[in-house]
Amino acid sequence: MVGPLPMATEISPAEVGEAEGCIQCQRGSKLVLFVTGKCHWGCDYCPLSDNRRETPDMFANERRCNDWDEVIEEARAMNATGTGITGGDPMLDMEKSLEAVKQLKAAFGPQHHIHLYTSIPFNPVHSKQFADAGLDEIRFHLLDGKLSRYLEVIDECSNLGIDVGIELPCEPDRSNELFALLDEMNGTSVKFLNLNELEITVGNQENMDVRGFNLSGGMTAAAEGSFELATKLREYAKGMSFHVKFCTASFKDAGQLRARFRRRAEVTLRPYEIISSDDTILFGAIPTDENDARDDMIDLSNHLDLSEGWIRYDPVARRIELPLSAAETIAEHISVQVQLVEIHPTHERLEVSVVNLNNNR
């Protein structure tokens, strides 16, 4: 009888042995710091978008950052409890990755949990630099699916107090290799294995077609067979020396990302904005020329009894912004257009939709 498989599908109590980085990611409280798009490995399942592939640019969540002050600002904007350093391969820009750890620990203190991904079995002497900087957790992606060439740096990181894990996509046609890897990991310094559901994306679809993978069906990018293999691997690993977790494609898209969006929205929400059931931000708006905005805002404030901060003018979007409830109240009573605006709670406040509330305008 196959036992239950721990899956990241919703916020739930942490499992025994679960990586702290996973716990915080699941809550949406980890900053995602993309330090570089450099990567030499050419994995055929890589889901990285073209605009980030091989770029030297740095992104904190969805925000392109030019310096560490902007990274710290984005972390504060979501009240981040930790950071996941990713890429590309962060260790292909080791100096920047090391500086990221130092900057984040200096800004938020030792309790700010930082994990880092890499595919490189780097020289163990660098482990001390990262341990001294405060790196809490490192996750190795095994390029050849074998653990042996990584063991020296894994042991050194572990000896220095850095939690070590392995993170891999659960590829349905690599079943034998993954079962062999479980045996190889047992009894080592590896504390956890994270299996990610294999995804078919715009960036890797051609390669996935060549390998014969189909979508598993439904509203998901998951490859057929990945879930079933993860279930078997989890069962096989019972009683071994490490924890196994499976993260579904749907959770990464609809769970983890939305939880992070919701957290950022809660921290940065303006007084007149509300969070929707889709974790976007909603408010009312009236398109207005800048020359007329001041007088219009005074009239609206008086008529609707709006306190300071509950109405503002956006000179870029050229509109007065106010509570949605107030916009709905006046929509059918004024001659100008009144709108419902929906945006993502990101630094760029990307518009999702604009709906006219007085349809006759």
C-alpha positions as CSV (number, residue, x, y, z in Angstrom):
1,M,0.0,0.0,0.0
2,V,1.6,3.3,-1.1
3,G,1.7,5.8,1.8
4,P,0.8,9.5,1.5
5,L,3.2,11.7,-0.4
6,P,4.1,15.1,1.2
7,M,3.3,17.7,-1.4
8,A,3.5,21.4,-1.3
9,T,-0.1,22.3,-2.2
10,E,-1.1,24.7,0.5
11,I,0.3,26.2,3.7
12,S,0.4,23.4,6.2
13,P,2.4,22.4,9.3
14,A,6.1,21.6,8.6
15,E,7.0,18.0,8.2
16,V,9.7,16.4,10.3
17,G,13.0,17.0,8.5
18,E,11.6,19.5,6.0
19,A,14.1,22.1,4.8
20,E,13.6,25.5,6.4
21,G,13.9,27.1,3.0
22,C,10.9,25.1,1.8
23,I,8.8,26.0,4.9
24,Q,9.4,29.7,4.3
25,C,8.8,29.5,0.5
26,Q,5.6,27.7,1.1
27,R,4.4,30.6,3.2
28,G,5.4,33.1,0.5
29,S,7.9,34.8,2.9
30,K,11.1,34.2,0.9
31,L,12.6,36.8,-1.4
32,V,13.5,35.2,-4.7
33,L,16.9,36.7,-5.6
34,F,18.0,35.9,-9.2
35,V,21.7,36.9,-9.2
36,T,22.7,35.8,-12.7
37,G,21.3,34.1,-15.8
38,K,24.7,32.5,-16.5
39,C,24.5,28.8,-16.9
40,H,26.7,26.5,-19.0
41,W,24.8,23.2,-18.5
42,G,22.0,23.4,-21.1
43,C,19.6,21.2,-19.3
44,D,16.8,20.3,-21.7
45,Y,14.1,20.7,-19.1
46,C,15.2,24.2,-18.1
47,P,12.1,26.5,-17.7
48,L,14.0,29.8,-17.6
49,S,12.5,32.5,-19.8
50,D,14.5,33.9,-22.7
51,N,14.7,37.4,-21.1
52,R,16.6,35.9,-18.1
53,R,18.7,33.2,-19.8
54,E,22.4,34.1,-19.8
55,T,21.7,37.6,-18.6
56,P,24.1,39.2,-16.1
57,D,21.1,41.2,-14.6
58,M,19.9,40.7,-11.1
59,F,16.2,40.4,-10.1
60,A,14.6,40.5,-6.7
61,N,11.3,38.8,-7.1
62,E,10.0,40.4,-10.4
63,R,12.0,43.6,-10.0
64,R,15.1,44.3,-12.0
65,C,17.7,45.6,-9.5
66,N,20.8,47.7,-10.2
67,D,22.3,47.6,-6.7
68,W,21.9,46.0,-3.2
69,D,19.8,48.9,-1.9
70,E,17.1,48.0,-4.4
71,V,17.3,44.3,-3.4
72,I,17.0,45.2,0.3
73,E,14.1,47.6,-0.5
74,E,12.2,44.8,-2.3
75,A,12.8,42.4,0.6
76,R,11.4,45.0,3.0
77,A,8.4,45.5,0.7
78,M,7.3,41.9,1.4
79,N,8.6,41.7,4.9
80,A,10.8,38.8,3.8
81,T,11.9,36.3,6.5
82,G,14.5,34.8,4.2
83,T,15.9,34.7,0.6
84,G,16.4,32.0,-2.0
85,I,19.4,32.8,-4.2
86,T,18.9,31.3,-7.7
87,G,19.8,31.7,-11.4
88,G,21.1,30.5,-13.9
89,D,23.8,29.1,-11.6
90,P,24.6,31.5,-8.8
91,M,28.1,29.9,-8.3
92,L,29.1,31.0,-11.8
93,D,29.1,34.5,-10.2
94,M,30.5,33.4,-6.9
95,E,31.5,36.9,-5.8
96,K,28.1,38.3,-6.3
97,S,26.4,35.4,-4.6
98,L,28.7,35.7,-1.6
99,E,28.1,39.4,-1.5
100,A,24.3,38.8,-1.6
101,V,24.5,36.7,1.6
102,K,26.6,39.3,3.3
103,Q,24.3,42.2,2.3
104,L,21.1,40.4,3.3
105,K,22.5,39.2,6.7
106,A,23.7,42.7,7.4
107,A,20.3,44.2,6.6
108,F,18.1,41.7,8.3
109,G,20.3,39.9,10.9
110,P,21.3,36.2,11.4
111,Q,17.6,35.1,11.6
112,H,17.1,35.9,7.9
113,H,17.3,32.4,6.4
114,I,19.2,32.2,3.1
115,H,19.4,29.2,0.8
116,L,21.3,28.9,-2.5
117,Y,21.1,26.6,-5.5
118,T,24.0,25.4,-7.6
119,S,24.9,22.6,-10.0
120,I,28.6,23.0,-9.4
121,P,30.7,20.7,-7.2
122,F,32.8,23.7,-6.3
123,N,36.1,23.6,-4.5
124,P,35.3,22.9,-0.8
125,V,37.6,25.8,0.3
126,H,34.9,28.2,-0.7
127,S,32.5,26.6,1.7
128,K,34.0,28.5,4.6
129,Q,33.5,31.8,2.9
130,F,29.8,31.1,2.6
131,A,29.5,29.7,6.1
132,D,31.3,32.7,7.6
133,A,28.9,35.0,5.6
134,G,26.0,33.2,7.1
135,L,24.6,30.9,4.4
136,D,22.1,28.6,6.1
137,E,21.3,26.1,3.3
138,I,22.7,24.9,0.0
139,R,20.9,22.8,-2.6
140,F,22.8,20.9,-5.2
141,H,21.4,20.0,-8.6
142,L,23.3,17.0,-9.7
143,L,24.3,17.4,-13.4
144,D,24.8,13.7,-14.1
145,G,22.4,12.4,-11.5
146,K,25.3,11.0,-9.5
147,L,26.3,12.1,-6.0
148,S,29.9,11.0,-5.8
149,R,31.6,14.1,-7.4
150,Y,29.7,16.3,-5.0
151,L,30.4,14.5,-1.8
152,E,33.5,16.4,-0.8
153,V,31.9,19.8,-0.9
154,I,28.7,18.4,0.6
155,D,30.6,17.1,3.6
156,E,32.5,20.3,4.0
157,C,29.4,22.5,3.9
158,S,27.7,20.2,6.4
159,N,30.7,20.2,8.7
160,L,30.6,24.0,8.7
161,G,26.9,24.1,9.7
162,I,25.3,24.7,6.3
163,D,22.3,22.4,5.8
164,V,22.7,20.5,2.5
165,G,20.1,19.1,0.2
166,I,19.6,17.8,-3.3
167,E,17.0,19.3,-5.6
168,L,16.0,17.7,-8.9
169,P,13.1,17.6,-11.4
170,C,11.3,14.3,-11.2
171,E,11.8,13.0,-14.7
172,P,9.6,10.0,-15.6
173,D,12.2,8.5,-17.9
174,R,14.9,8.6,-15.3
175,S,13.3,6.3,-12.9
176,N,16.2,3.8,-12.5
177,E,18.7,6.7,-12.0
178,L,16.5,8.3,-9.3
179,F,16.0,5.1,-7.3
180,A,19.8,4.5,-7.5
181,L,20.4,8.0,-6.2
182,L,18.2,7.4,-3.2
183,D,20.5,4.4,-2.3
184,E,23.6,6.5,-2.9
185,M,22.3,9.4,-0.7
186,N,21.4,7.2,2.3
187,G,23.8,7.6,5.2
188,T,25.5,10.7,3.7
189,S,25.5,14.3,5.0
190,V,22.5,15.2,2.7
191,K,19.5,16.2,4.9
192,F,16.8,16.4,2.3
193,L,15.8,15.7,-1.3
194,N,13.4,18.0,-3.0
195,L,11.7,16.6,-6.1
196,N,10.0,19.1,-8.4
197,E,7.3,18.0,-10.7
198,L,8.7,18.2,-14.3
199,E,7.1,21.1,-16.2
200,I,6.5,21.6,-19.9
201,T,6.9,25.3,-20.7
202,V,7.4,27.6,-23.7
203,G,11.1,27.5,-23.0
204,N,11.5,23.7,-23.0
205,Q,8.5,22.3,-25.0
206,E,10.5,21.3,-28.0
207,N,12.9,19.3,-25.9
208,M,10.1,17.7,-23.9
209,D,8.4,16.7,-27.2
210,V,11.6,15.0,-28.3
211,R,11.6,13.0,-25.1
212,G,8.0,12.0,-25.6
213,F,6.5,13.9,-22.6
214,N,2.9,15.0,-22.6
215,L,1.0,17.3,-20.3
216,S,-0.7,15.5,-17.4
217,G,-3.9,17.3,-18.1
218,G,-5.9,20.0,-16.4
219,M,-4.8,23.5,-15.7
220,T,-1.1,22.6,-15.1
221,A,2.2,22.5,-16.9
222,A,3.1,19.2,-15.3
223,A,4.5,16.4,-17.4
224,E,2.6,13.1,-17.3
225,G,4.2,10.5,-15.1
226,S,6.2,12.8,-12.8
227,F,3.7,12.7,-10.0
228,E,3.4,9.0,-10.1
229,L,7.2,8.5,-10.0
230,A,7.6,10.8,-7.1
231,T,5.0,8.8,-5.1
232,K,7.0,5.6,-5.6
233,L,10.3,7.4,-4.7
234,R,8.8,8.7,-1.5
235,E,7.6,5.2,-0.5
236,Y,11.0,3.7,-1.3
237,A,12.9,6.3,0.8
238,K,11.0,5.6,4.0
239,G,13.4,5.0,6.8
240,M,16.4,6.5,4.9
241,S,18.6,9.2,6.4
242,F,17.0,12.2,4.6
243,H,13.6,13.8,4.1
244,V,11.9,13.7,0.7
245,K,9.5,16.4,-0.5
246,F,7.6,16.7,-3.8
247,C,6.6,20.2,-5.1
248,T,3.9,20.2,-7.7
249,A,3.8,22.5,-10.8
250,S,0.4,23.8,-9.8
251,F,1.7,24.8,-6.3
252,K,4.6,26.7,-7.7
253,D,2.3,28.7,-9.9
254,A,-0.9,29.0,-7.9
255,G,0.4,28.4,-4.4
256,Q,3.9,29.6,-3.7
257,L,3.8,32.6,-6.2
258,R,0.4,33.7,-5.0
259,A,1.4,33.5,-1.3
260,R,4.4,35.7,-2.1
261,F,2.2,38.2,-4.0
262,R,-0.4,38.2,-1.1
263,R,2.4,38.9,1.4
264,R,3.8,41.8,-0.6
265,A,0.3,43.2,-1.2
266,E,-0.4,43.1,2.6
267,V,2.8,45.0,3.3
268,T,2.6,47.7,0.5
269,L,-1.2,48.1,0.3
270,R,-2.3,51.7,0.0
271,P,-5.2,52.8,2.2
272,Y,-7.7,53.0,-0.7
273,E,-6.7,49.5,-2.1
274,I,-8.1,46.1,-1.4
275,I,-6.8,42.6,-2.1
276,S,-8.9,40.4,-4.4
277,S,-9.6,36.7,-4.1
278,D,-7.0,36.2,-6.8
279,D,-4.4,38.0,-4.6
280,T,-4.3,41.0,-7.0
281,I,-4.9,44.6,-5.9
282,L,-8.2,46.5,-6.7
283,F,-9.0,50.2,-6.6
284,G,-11.2,52.7,-8.3
285,A,-9.9,55.3,-10.8
286,I,-11.0,58.3,-12.7
287,P,-8.9,59.3,-15.8
288,T,-8.0,63.0,-15.2
289,D,-5.7,65.6,-16.8
290,E,-3.1,66.7,-14.4
291,N,-4.2,70.4,-14.6
292,D,-7.6,69.4,-13.4
293,A,-6.6,66.8,-10.8
294,R,-6.2,69.1,-7.8
295,D,-9.7,70.7,-8.0
296,D,-11.3,67.3,-8.9
297,M,-9.7,65.6,-5.9
298,I,-10.9,68.4,-3.5
299,D,-14.5,68.0,-4.9
300,L,-14.3,64.2,-4.6
301,S,-12.9,64.3,-1.1
302,N,-15.6,66.6,0.1
303,H,-18.4,64.8,-1.6
304,L,-17.2,61.3,-0.5
305,D,-15.8,62.3,2.9
306,L,-12.4,60.8,2.0
307,S,-9.5,61.4,4.5
308,E,-6.0,62.2,3.4
309,G,-4.2,59.2,1.9
310,W,-7.5,57.7,0.7
311,I,-7.3,59.5,-2.7
312,R,-4.3,60.3,-4.8
313,Y,-3.3,61.3,-8.3
314,D,-1.0,59.1,-10.4
315,P,0.8,61.4,-12.9
316,V,2.1,58.5,-14.9
317,A,-1.2,56.7,-15.4
318,R,-2.9,60.1,-15.5
319,R,-5.8,59.2,-13.1
320,I,-7.2,59.9,-9.7
321,E,-7.1,56.7,-7.6
322,L,-9.6,56.2,-4.8
323,P,-11.5,53.3,-3.0
324,L,-13.4,51.0,-5.2
325,S,-16.5,51.3,-3.1
326,A,-16.4,55.1,-3.6
327,A,-15.9,54.7,-7.3
328,E,-18.9,52.4,-7.5
329,T,-21.0,54.9,-5.5
330,I,-20.4,57.7,-8.0
331,A,-20.1,55.8,-11.2
332,E,-23.7,56.4,-12.4
333,H,-23.9,59.9,-11.1
334,I,-21.0,61.7,-12.9
335,S,-20.4,62.3,-16.6
336,V,-16.8,61.2,-16.8
337,Q,-15.4,57.6,-16.9
338,V,-15.0,55.7,-13.7
339,Q,-12.9,52.5,-13.6
340,L,-12.1,49.5,-11.6
341,V,-8.3,48.9,-11.9
342,E,-6.7,45.5,-11.1
343,I,-2.9,45.3,-10.7
344,H,-0.3,42.7,-9.6
345,P,1.2,43.6,-6.2
346,T,4.7,43.8,-7.7
347,H,7.2,46.7,-7.8
348,E,6.1,47.6,-11.3
349,R,2.4,47.3,-10.3
350,L,1.6,45.7,-13.7
351,E,-2.0,46.2,-14.7
352,V,-4.1,43.1,-15.1
353,S,-7.3,44.7,-16.2
354,V,-9.3,47.9,-16.3
355,V,-13.1,47.8,-16.3
356,N,-15.4,50.7,-16.9
357,L,-17.9,51.0,-14.0
358,N,-20.2,53.3,-15.9
359,N,-20.6,51.4,-19.1
360,N,-22.4,54.2,-21.0
361,R,-19.2,56.3,-20.9
